[in-house]
Amino acid sequence: MFRKRKPAKTVPEQEPKPVNLPPISLDGSFFENKKDPKQMSTLSLAFMGDAVFEVLTRSYIVSNNQSAIGNLHSENSEIVNASAQFRAAKLIFDNLTEAEREVFMRGRNAHTAHTPKNKTAEEYRYATALETLFGYLYLSGQTDRLYILFEMILRDLNERKESQGKG
């Protein structure tokens, strides 16, 4: 009924290879930004801003919702997508300072490798602009301003949800 299994081949143990990690800094200096965000590439700022926008969105959803994980994911997807970020970018643009507009426009004009199939090039460019701005604000330590802009986006989102629920 049962077949005899062949004994597993034994592999001689090898010494683990050392990993070259920088020394751990308990004062947080390891995480300090060593570059001026104004000198960073636009797509590096957008890369960072994508993560910042995602974390802000998830933090908001988790702290204001007691839903199942599937619902949390779908709520997150409503906010973190090119179309929603396009609307958000258009919403906050008139409230940006001159310096913020410069960063935003750098992001909008950045040449990216691709455009998602289901989004227009304009949506994707504005989403990249928003992410670039958020990355810049985060890396330059302007978190208060970041929170103000994100709150504007959330207020608009919530107002639209309420009006759709009433209609």
Secondary structure, DSSP 4 states (H G I P E B T S, - for coil): -PPPPPPPPPPPP-PPPP---PPP-TTSGGGS--S-GGGS-HHHHHHHHHHHHHHHHHHHHHHT----HHHHHHHHHHHSSHHHHHHHHHHHHTT--HHHHHHHHHHHT---S---TTS-HHHHHHHHHHHHHHHHHHHTT-HHHHHHHHHHHHHHHHHHHHHHHH-
